[in-house]
Amino acid sequence: MSARASFSRGDWARALAVVVIWGLNFVVMKLGLRDVSPMLLGALRYCAASLPFLLFVRPPTLPWRFVVGYGLAQGVGQFGLLFLGLRLGMTASMASVVMQMQVFFTLAAAPWLKERVRPAQWLGLAVAMAGLLAIASAHGDAPGQMTLAGFVLTTGASAMWAASNIVARRASQVCVYQPFPFIVWSGVVAIVPFFALSAWLDGPERMARELADMGWLAIGAVLYLALLSTLAAYSLWTRLLQRHPAGEVAPFSLLVPIVGLWAGVALLGEQPTRWQWLGTAVVLTGLVVNQWHEGSRLGTAARA
Protein backbone atom coordinates (compact mmCIF):
# COMPACT_ATOMS: atom_id res chain seq x y z
CA MET A 1 0.00 0.00 0.00
CA SER A 2 1.21 3.49 -0.71
CA ALA A 3 2.66 5.46 2.17
CA ARG A 4 0.29 8.28 1.26
CA ALA A 5 -2.91 6.24 1.64
CA SER A 6 -5.64 7.82 3.77
CA PHE A 7 -6.29 6.49 7.25
CA SER A 8 -8.92 3.74 6.95
CA ARG A 9 -11.46 2.84 9.62
CA GLY A 10 -9.21 -0.05 10.54
CA ASP A 11 -6.28 2.33 10.97
CA TRP A 12 -8.32 4.59 13.24
CA ALA A 13 -9.37 1.55 15.31
CA ARG A 14 -5.73 0.47 15.62
CA ALA A 15 -4.66 3.97 16.67
CA LEU A 16 -7.40 4.28 19.32
CA ALA A 17 -6.63 0.82 20.74
CA VAL A 18 -3.00 1.87 21.14
CA VAL A 19 -4.07 5.09 22.84
CA VAL A 20 -6.09 3.24 25.49
CA ILE A 21 -3.42 0.59 26.15
CA TRP A 22 -0.63 3.13 26.42
CA GLY A 23 -2.73 5.56 28.43
CA LEU A 24 -3.21 2.95 31.18
CA ASN A 25 0.38 1.83 30.73
CA PHE A 26 1.87 4.52 32.98
CA VAL A 27 -0.23 3.60 36.00
CA VAL A 28 0.72 -0.05 35.48
CA MET A 29 4.40 0.92 35.39
CA LYS A 30 4.07 2.86 38.65
CA LEU A 31 2.44 -0.12 40.33
CA GLY A 32 5.08 -2.52 39.06
CA LEU A 33 7.90 -0.26 40.23
CA ARG A 34 6.65 -0.45 43.81
CA ASP A 35 8.12 -3.95 44.13
CA VAL A 36 10.64 -4.22 41.26
CA SER A 37 13.59 -1.99 40.33
CA PRO A 38 13.48 -0.17 36.97
CA MET A 39 16.07 -2.27 35.10
CA LEU A 40 14.76 -5.57 36.45
CA LEU A 41 11.22 -4.59 35.45
CA GLY A 42 12.51 -3.93 31.94
CA ALA A 43 14.24 -7.32 31.81
CA LEU A 44 11.12 -9.16 33.01
CA ARG A 45 8.94 -7.25 30.56
CA TYR A 46 10.93 -8.39 27.55
CA CYS A 47 11.44 -11.92 28.85
CA ALA A 48 7.65 -12.30 29.01
CA ALA A 49 7.13 -10.51 25.68
CA SER A 50 9.70 -12.47 23.69
CA LEU A 51 11.03 -15.73 25.10
CA PRO A 52 7.72 -17.69 25.17
CA PHE A 53 7.15 -16.94 21.47
CA LEU A 54 10.56 -17.72 19.96
CA LEU A 55 9.65 -21.34 19.19
CA PHE A 56 6.46 -20.30 17.38
CA VAL A 57 7.33 -17.00 15.70
CA ARG A 58 9.82 -17.08 12.86
CA PRO A 59 12.46 -14.33 12.64
CA PRO A 60 11.36 -11.23 10.71
CA THR A 61 12.29 -11.00 7.05
CA LEU A 62 14.40 -7.85 7.20
CA PRO A 63 18.06 -6.96 7.86
CA TRP A 64 19.05 -7.63 11.47
CA ARG A 65 20.43 -4.12 11.92
CA PHE A 66 16.82 -2.93 12.14
CA VAL A 67 15.91 -5.60 14.71
CA VAL A 68 18.91 -4.76 16.89
CA GLY A 69 18.48 -1.01 16.48
CA TYR A 70 14.80 -1.14 17.39
CA GLY A 71 15.42 -3.40 20.38
CA LEU A 72 18.07 -1.09 21.80
CA ALA A 73 16.17 2.15 21.14
CA GLN A 74 12.62 1.12 21.99
CA GLY A 75 13.54 -1.42 24.67
CA VAL A 76 16.62 -0.40 26.62
CA GLY A 77 16.64 3.29 25.68
CA GLN A 78 12.98 4.23 25.96
CA PHE A 79 11.88 2.06 28.84
CA GLY A 80 15.14 2.06 30.75
CA LEU A 81 14.96 5.86 30.99
CA LEU A 82 11.19 5.95 31.52
CA PHE A 83 11.18 3.37 34.33
CA LEU A 84 14.05 5.18 36.02
CA GLY A 85 12.24 8.52 35.64
CA LEU A 86 9.07 7.08 37.17
CA ARG A 87 11.08 5.74 40.09
CA LEU A 88 12.79 9.14 40.61
CA GLY A 89 9.64 11.22 40.84
CA MET A 90 7.85 11.41 37.50
CA THR A 91 4.11 11.04 38.06
CA ALA A 92 2.14 8.65 35.86
CA SER A 93 -0.24 11.37 34.67
CA MET A 94 2.53 13.77 33.60
CA ALA A 95 4.64 10.97 32.10
CA SER A 96 1.79 10.27 29.69
CA VAL A 97 2.08 13.89 28.51
CA VAL A 98 5.86 14.42 28.53
CA MET A 99 6.49 11.22 26.55
CA GLN A 100 4.69 12.86 23.63
CA MET A 101 7.75 14.98 22.96
CA GLN A 102 8.68 12.00 20.76
CA VAL A 103 6.58 13.66 18.07
CA PHE A 104 9.04 16.55 17.77
CA PHE A 105 12.04 14.24 17.55
CA THR A 106 10.27 12.03 15.00
CA LEU A 107 9.32 14.94 12.74
CA ALA A 108 12.85 16.32 12.95
CA ALA A 109 13.99 13.16 11.12
CA ALA A 110 11.36 13.46 8.37
CA PRO A 111 13.83 14.91 5.79
CA TRP A 112 16.18 11.97 6.38
CA LEU A 113 13.23 9.61 5.78
CA LYS A 114 12.46 11.59 2.60
CA GLU A 115 9.04 12.54 3.98
CA ARG A 116 7.53 15.99 3.63
CA VAL A 117 6.35 17.81 6.76
CA ARG A 118 3.47 20.20 6.11
CA PRO A 119 3.40 23.70 7.65
CA ALA A 120 0.27 22.73 9.63
CA GLN A 121 2.23 19.95 11.30
CA TRP A 122 4.99 22.31 12.40
CA LEU A 123 2.39 24.83 13.66
CA GLY A 124 0.57 22.16 15.65
CA LEU A 125 3.78 20.89 17.16
CA ALA A 126 4.91 24.40 18.06
CA VAL A 127 1.66 24.83 19.98
CA ALA A 128 2.19 21.47 21.69
CA MET A 129 5.76 22.41 22.62
CA ALA A 130 4.48 25.49 24.43
CA GLY A 131 2.22 23.21 26.45
CA LEU A 132 5.09 20.89 27.33
CA LEU A 133 7.20 23.84 28.47
CA ALA A 134 4.35 24.89 30.78
CA ILE A 135 4.29 21.39 32.24
CA ALA A 136 8.06 21.38 32.74
CA SER A 137 7.90 24.69 34.62
CA ALA A 138 5.59 23.13 37.21
CA HIS A 139 8.03 20.58 38.65
CA GLY A 140 8.67 20.34 42.39
CA ASP A 141 10.19 18.14 45.09
CA ALA A 142 7.19 17.66 47.37
CA PRO A 143 5.58 14.19 47.63
CA GLY A 144 3.38 13.43 44.66
CA GLN A 145 4.89 16.15 42.47
CA MET A 146 6.83 15.73 39.25
CA THR A 147 10.56 16.14 39.92
CA LEU A 148 13.07 17.77 37.56
CA ALA A 149 15.07 14.52 37.38
CA GLY A 150 11.95 12.62 36.45
CA PHE A 151 11.12 15.15 33.74
CA VAL A 152 14.63 15.05 32.22
CA LEU A 153 14.74 11.24 32.17
CA THR A 154 11.27 11.02 30.65
CA THR A 155 12.27 13.54 27.99
CA GLY A 156 15.23 11.31 27.14
CA ALA A 157 12.86 8.34 26.95
CA SER A 158 10.71 10.22 24.46
CA ALA A 159 13.77 10.84 22.27
CA MET A 160 14.49 7.11 22.27
CA TRP A 161 10.86 6.40 21.34
CA ALA A 162 11.31 8.71 18.37
CA ALA A 163 14.47 6.82 17.41
CA SER A 164 12.52 3.56 17.41
CA ASN A 165 9.81 5.18 15.24
CA ILE A 166 12.48 6.17 12.75
CA VAL A 167 14.00 2.67 12.71
CA ALA A 168 10.59 1.06 12.12
CA ARG A 169 9.68 3.53 9.39
CA ARG A 170 13.06 3.18 7.69
CA ALA A 171 12.75 -0.61 7.79
CA SER A 172 9.36 -0.38 6.04
CA GLN A 173 10.99 1.69 3.29
CA VAL A 174 13.61 -1.00 2.73
CA CYS A 175 11.48 -4.16 2.77
CA VAL A 176 8.09 -5.65 3.68
CA TYR A 177 7.89 -7.34 7.08
CA GLN A 178 5.29 -8.46 9.63
CA PRO A 179 5.11 -6.31 12.80
CA PHE A 180 4.51 -9.10 15.34
CA PRO A 181 7.70 -11.10 14.61
CA PHE A 182 9.60 -7.82 14.47
CA ILE A 183 8.42 -6.88 17.97
CA VAL A 184 9.04 -10.35 19.41
CA TRP A 185 12.58 -10.73 18.09
CA SER A 186 13.62 -7.12 18.74
CA GLY A 187 12.52 -7.63 22.33
CA VAL A 188 15.14 -10.36 22.73
CA VAL A 189 17.80 -7.73 22.09
CA ALA A 190 16.78 -5.80 25.23
CA ILE A 191 16.89 -8.70 27.71
CA VAL A 192 20.64 -9.07 28.30
CA PRO A 193 21.35 -5.30 28.55
CA PHE A 194 18.51 -4.90 31.07
CA PHE A 195 19.76 -7.78 33.25
CA ALA A 196 23.30 -6.40 33.04
CA LEU A 197 22.15 -2.91 34.07
CA SER A 198 20.12 -4.38 36.93
CA ALA A 199 23.11 -6.38 38.18
CA TRP A 200 25.28 -3.25 37.98
CA LEU A 201 22.82 -0.80 39.58
CA ASP A 202 20.98 -3.08 42.02
CA GLY A 203 23.38 -5.94 42.69
CA PRO A 204 22.66 -9.68 42.37
CA GLU A 205 21.38 -10.00 45.96
CA ARG A 206 18.71 -7.35 45.50
CA MET A 207 17.72 -8.83 42.14
CA ALA A 208 17.26 -12.26 43.71
CA ARG A 209 15.30 -10.79 46.63
CA GLU A 210 12.94 -8.82 44.39
CA LEU A 211 12.31 -11.86 42.18
CA ALA A 212 11.53 -14.02 45.23
CA ASP A 213 9.21 -11.41 46.75
CA MET A 214 7.18 -10.58 43.63
CA GLY A 215 3.45 -10.53 44.37
CA TRP A 216 0.43 -10.76 42.10
CA LEU A 217 0.41 -6.99 41.52
CA ALA A 218 3.97 -7.00 40.18
CA ILE A 219 3.35 -10.13 38.11
CA GLY A 220 0.19 -8.60 36.65
CA ALA A 221 2.13 -5.42 35.79
CA VAL A 222 4.81 -7.44 33.96
CA LEU A 223 2.17 -9.35 31.97
CA TYR A 224 0.30 -6.16 31.04
CA LEU A 225 3.51 -4.46 29.91
CA ALA A 226 4.63 -7.54 27.97
CA LEU A 227 1.45 -8.77 26.30
CA LEU A 228 -0.63 -5.62 25.85
CA SER A 229 1.76 -2.67 25.90
CA THR A 230 4.60 -4.38 24.03
CA LEU A 231 3.24 -7.11 21.78
CA ALA A 232 -0.28 -5.86 21.03
CA ALA A 233 0.19 -2.08 21.04
CA TYR A 234 3.61 -1.92 19.38
CA SER A 235 2.53 -4.40 16.69
CA LEU A 236 -0.43 -2.14 15.89
CA TRP A 237 1.80 0.95 16.04
CA THR A 238 4.38 -0.61 13.74
CA ARG A 239 1.62 -1.55 11.28
CA LEU A 240 0.55 2.10 11.17
CA LEU A 241 4.16 3.17 10.56
CA GLN A 242 4.34 0.72 7.67
CA ARG A 243 1.21 2.14 6.05
CA HIS A 244 1.68 5.87 6.65
CA PRO A 245 4.47 8.49 7.01
CA ALA A 246 5.98 8.67 10.50
CA GLY A 247 5.01 12.36 10.78
CA GLU A 248 1.32 11.45 10.41
CA VAL A 249 1.38 8.47 12.77
CA ALA A 250 3.44 9.91 15.64
CA PRO A 251 0.99 12.73 16.55
CA PHE A 252 -1.71 10.19 17.44
CA SER A 253 0.25 9.45 20.60
CA LEU A 254 -0.75 12.93 21.78
CA LEU A 255 -4.14 11.42 22.60
CA VAL A 256 -2.51 9.12 25.16
CA PRO A 257 -2.50 11.84 27.89
CA ILE A 258 -6.32 11.93 27.90
CA VAL A 259 -6.34 8.36 29.20
CA GLY A 260 -3.11 8.76 31.14
CA LEU A 261 -4.29 11.82 33.07
CA TRP A 262 -7.58 10.19 33.98
CA ALA A 263 -5.85 7.00 35.09
CA GLY A 264 -3.24 8.82 37.19
CA VAL A 265 -5.86 10.93 38.96
CA ALA A 266 -8.54 8.24 39.36
CA LEU A 267 -6.36 5.23 40.16
CA LEU A 268 -3.32 6.73 41.91
CA GLY A 269 -4.81 9.90 43.38
CA GLU A 270 -2.36 12.20 41.59
CA GLN A 271 -3.21 15.90 41.51
CA PRO A 272 -1.68 17.81 38.57
CA THR A 273 -1.10 21.53 39.17
CA ARG A 274 -2.94 24.29 37.32
CA TRP A 275 0.06 24.81 35.05
CA GLN A 276 0.15 21.12 34.26
CA TRP A 277 -3.54 21.06 33.39
CA LEU A 278 -3.10 24.16 31.24
CA GLY A 279 -0.06 22.69 29.53
CA THR A 280 -1.92 19.47 28.81
CA ALA A 281 -4.80 21.41 27.23
CA VAL A 282 -2.32 23.27 25.02
CA VAL A 283 -0.64 20.00 23.99
CA LEU A 284 -3.98 18.54 22.93
CA THR A 285 -4.79 21.74 21.04
CA GLY A 286 -1.56 21.24 19.13
CA LEU A 287 -2.74 17.76 18.16
CA VAL A 288 -5.98 19.18 16.75
CA VAL A 289 -4.02 21.70 14.66
CA ASN A 290 -1.57 19.01 13.55
CA GLN A 291 -4.27 16.59 12.45
CA TRP A 292 -6.76 19.13 11.06
CA HIS A 293 -6.01 18.13 7.46
CA GLU A 294 -7.29 14.63 8.17
CA GLY A 295 -10.84 15.88 8.61
CA SER A 296 -11.36 16.35 4.89
CA ARG A 297 -10.32 12.76 4.27
CA LEU A 298 -12.38 10.93 6.87
CA GLY A 299 -15.38 10.65 4.63
CA THR A 300 -13.41 8.67 2.09
CA ALA A 301 -11.66 6.36 4.59
CA ALA A 302 -14.17 3.54 4.22
CA ARG A 303 -12.02 0.49 3.72
CA ALA A 304 -10.63 -1.55 6.64
N, C-alpha and C positions, 0 to 999 in steps of 0.2 A: 504493500500500500504506500502511496506517496506520503512523504513527510508533511505535506501541506494539506492533507485531508482534514475536513471539518470534524469536530468532536461529535461522535455518534452518541446515541442514548446509552449504549453499552459503555462507552468511554466515560460519560458522566457518572454512571453507576459505579464504575471502578474508582473514579476519583473520590466520590462521596464515601465509599466504603473505606478507603485509605484514610480519609479525614477523621472518621469516627474511631477507627482502630488507633491511629496515632494520637488523637486527642486524649483518649483514655490512657495511652501509653505512659505518660509522664507520672501520673498517679501510681501506676503499677511499679514504675522504676523506684519511686520514693519508698513504697512499701517494701520492695525487695531489698533496698539498701539499708533497711533497719537491721537486718540480720546478716547481710553478706557485704563484703567490701567491694568497691567499684570494679576492680580488675577481675576478681573472682566471679562476680556477677556476669561480666562480659564473657569470660571463659565458659561458664555454665550455659549461658544463652546460646552460644554458637555450637557447643557440644550437642545440645538438645535440638538445635535447628538443622544440623548437618549430619552428624555421625549415624543416626538411625536410618538415614535415607541413602547412604552411599552404596549399599548393595542393590538398591532398586532404581536409582536415578543414574543414568549414564552421564558421563562428563559432557559439558556443553561443547557445541561445535564451533568454537572460535579460538583465536590465539590465546594462550595461557597468560600472556602479559595483561590482558584485560581482567581475567579471573583474579590474578594476584593483586593487581592494582585496585580493583574494586574491594576485595577483601580487606586490604590494609586501610584504604580510605574510609569506607563505609563501616567496617567492623571496628578495627583498633582505633583509628583516628576519631571518627564521629562519636562512637559510644564510649570509648575510653575517656575522652574529654567530658562528655555529657554526664556520665555516671559520677566522675570525680567532681564536676561542678555541682551536681545535685547533692552530693555528700558534703560539700563545703559551703552550702548556704543558698544555692539557687532553689527557689520555690517551684513546684510543679506547674502552677498556673503561669508564671512568667517565663519558665523554660519553654512552654508551648508557643510563646510569642517570639522570644529572642532567637530560637532556632530558625525562624523564618528569614533571618538574614542570609540564609543560603541562596535565596532568590537573587540577591545582588551579586554574589560571587558567581553564580551560574550564568547570569546574563553577561557578566564581564568577559566570560569565555566564548560568547556567541560568535565573535569574528573568527576565532580559531576553529570553531566548528563549522564555519562557513554558513552561518545562519544570520539572517537579518533581524535586527531589533528595531521595532517600530517606535516612533517618538512617544506614542501613548504609553508604551511599556515603560520607557524611562521616566515619564511624568508620574505614572502610578507608583513606581518604585522610589522616586524621590519623596513623594508624599509618605510612603510607608517608612522610609528612613527617618523622617522627622518624628514619626511616632515611636520608633525604636530608640531614638535619642532621648525622648521624653521618659521612656521606661528606664533607660540606663541612669538618668539623673536622679531616679527615686530609690537608689540602693541605700542600704543601711546595715547596721550590725546588731540590731535588736533581734530577739527570738522571733522567728516567723517571717523576717524580712529577707529580701534578696540581697546578698552580699556582693561586693565588687569582684571578689575572686570568683564567685559563682557565675557572675555575668561574663567575665573575661573568658573563662573556660568554656562556657556555653557558646559564646561567639566563635571560639576556635572550633568547636564541634560543628557549628553551622557551616564553617568554611570547608571542613572535611566532607560534610554532606554534599556540598556543591561539587567537590572534587569527584565524589562517587557518581553524581549525576552526569558529569562530563565524561567519565569513563564509560558509563552505560550508553550514553548517546553516541559517543565515538565508536564504540563496538558495533552499534546498530548500523552505522554508516559503512563499516568495513564488511560485515557479513550478517546473515540471518541466523538467529539463535533463539532458543526457548528460554523465557525468563526463569522458570522454576529450577531447572538444573543449574543455571548460572548462579542463582542465589544460594542453592545448597552447596555447590562446590567452592564458591568464593568464601562461604562461611568457614570452611575448613582452614582457610589461610589465617583466620583470626585466632584460632584456638591456641596454638603454641605461644604466640606473642602475649596473649592475655595471661596465660598461666605463668609465663616467665616474669611479666610485670607484677603479678600478684605475689610470686615468690620473692621478688626483689623488694617490693614495697611493704608487704604484710609479713613475710616470713613463713616458712613451711608449717610451723606450729600453729600459727593463727589460721592458716588455710585449712589445716586438718580439723581444728576446733570448730570453725564455721561450717564446714561440710557435715560434721557429726551432729551439730546442733540445729540444722535447718528444719524449720517447721513447715506446716502446710501452706502458710502465707507466702513464705519465700519460694517454696516449690511451685506454687500457683503462679507467682510472678515470673519465674524462669520460663514456665510453659507458655504463658501469655506472650512474653517477649520473643520466644523462639518460634512458636507456631503461628501466632496471629501477626505480631508486629514485624517479624523478620520474613517468614516464608510467605504468608498470605499477602500482607500489605506491600512488601518490596517486590514481589512478583507482579502484582497489579501495577505498581509504580513503574517498574521496568518496562512492562508492556506499553504503558502510555508513552514512555520515552522512546520506544521503538517506533511508535506510530506518529508522533508529533515532535516538533522542535522543542528542545529543552527549555527555551525561553517562554513557551506557552504552557508547558506542563508544570514547571517549578512554582509559578504563582499560586497554583491550587493549594499548596501547603499553607498558604496564608489563612485558609479557612480552619486549620487545625486549632488555633487559639480559641475559637468559639466553644469547641468541645473541651479543650484543655482548661480554660478559665472556669467553666462550669464545674468540671470534675474537681479541680483544685479547691474551689470554694465549698462545694457541696460535700465532698468526700473527705477532705483533709482539714477543712475549716480555715483555709488560707484567706487573708483579707488584703487584696491589692490596694495600694494607695490611690488617691485621686489622680495623681500624675500617671500612674500605671494604667488605670482605666482609660484616661484620656489618650495615652499613647496607643493603647490597644485599638481604640476607636479609629484613630488616625491610620494605623496600619491596615485595618480592614477597609477603610476608605480608599487607600492606595490600591488594594486588590480590585475594588470595583472599577477604578479608573483603568487599571492595567488590563482587565478582562472585558472592558466595555465593548470592544469590537466583536466579541463573540456573540453578542445579543442578536445581531443581524443574521447570524448563521444558524441559530438554534432551530428555526423553523424548517431548515432543510436537513437537519441531522437526524434522519429517521431510521437509518439502518443500524443494527446492533453490531 
